[in-house]
Amino acid sequence: MSGIVVLISGRGSNLAAMCRAGLAPQIKCVISNKADVRGLAIAKQYDIRTHVIDHTKFESRKDFDIELAKTIDGLNPSLIALAGFMRILTPEFVRHYASRIINIHPSLLPSFTGAEAQSSAVGSHVKVSGATVHYVTAEVDHGPIIAQGVVPVKGDDSIEDLSTRILALEHVIYPFAIKKILAKQVHHQQSEVVIVDTDEGDEDLLGDYFGYVYY
Ligand code: GRF
């Protein structure tokens, strides 16, 4: 097992951030459940293989997941990174990849799960929000936390303002967490607790966010 498979559904800005951070050679394939999305064009720019599995062609969620797993297993990756993949995965699928599948979510989980994380944060008048990289479990937007980064929520923030601020953080924290996993500096025993080793290179990887990312 080696390399990464990235699952996307759209824009692919996190995929682009992984590539800018030097991870493109490790990405074996980008799989999208939608054709013609920007993320696929980004993969092609970096000469990464792409594959589309259109979920509308399947009768059930289970059938789609079986096809997705067949494709992923053919690639034999050590890591599956969800990056804006807008499909709920079946418990069977998630179990099959236990401790090998991660996601990024635009909030400080367990607060603000779901698709409206940024607007919920603005609407709740919290003072900070952020992004969370976590292992994927059967419960959506739950699962053992690998790293969390914090950004301020300002009184006059629009949803777009906060989304933009969180997205810039995502683009640093997700490649950071992936590099730590590939370097075997993330230890997860399928419990809720994830231990991440620190090292001198972390400051460089996190840049301006150093001190605002917890792991
Ligand atoms: C990001 O905000 C990510 O946290 C969430 O979906 C969005 C994907 O954006 N899971 P992109 O496709 O990577 O630009």
Residues whose N, C-alpha, C, O or C-beta is under 5 A from the ligand:
A	BS01	GRF	G10 R11 G12 S13 N14 L15 A83 G84 I104 H105 P106
